[in-house]
């Protein structure tokens, strides 16, 4: 049995990760393709408890503790879910992975990058995504979308300056130079996520078919010609 694929959706608040992940999972499953969707933080019993703590608007957490909580959730997810499912040949779609840690905790919170990268190596055991789709949206548009969902969670309440830094960080990640200096992140492709969700999904489908035609050819009908 061949190894599965690890596909990650990344982006700032309101970029459309959850929507695009849901559309991809639904359409792959409808075509009989083995697909599992998970999210970070979360995806395991321990991870779900950590998620509730990290997003609790009433919680006060220092930056280093915040980063380590994300890493603890990631370590559980990688060990208990991602690696076993990849070995079974599944396509795994993840809502956030360690690009978010670099954007939020390194650039947003100001933690030392080398410390965070070292912690990430421990958490992932060297697991590298096959592809990260970086959904790009202006920070103001993304926060408007986030606000439309209801009350902001703890991360969303971090302030305009924080979210501006996070948005700028995500803007760097698609560059060839950044990717070359961060091989642990794997290949990253930027997708403009402004517009109707079906139009954005067409772009996502095009990227996946272009990279892995043998795996994602079933999505051809959704790709605009």
Secondary structure, 3 states (H helix, E strand, C coil): CCCCEEEEEECCCCCCHHHHHHHHHHHHHHCCCCEEEEECCCCCHHHHHHHHHHHCCCCCCCHHHHHHHHHHHHHHHHHHHHHHHHHCCCEEEEECCHHHHHHHHHHHCCCCHHHHHHHHHHHHCCCCCCEEEEEECCHHHHHHHHHHCCCCCCCCCCCHHHHHHHHHHHHHHCCHHHHHHCHHHCCEEEEECCCCHHHHHHHHHHHHHHHCHHHHHHHHHHCCC
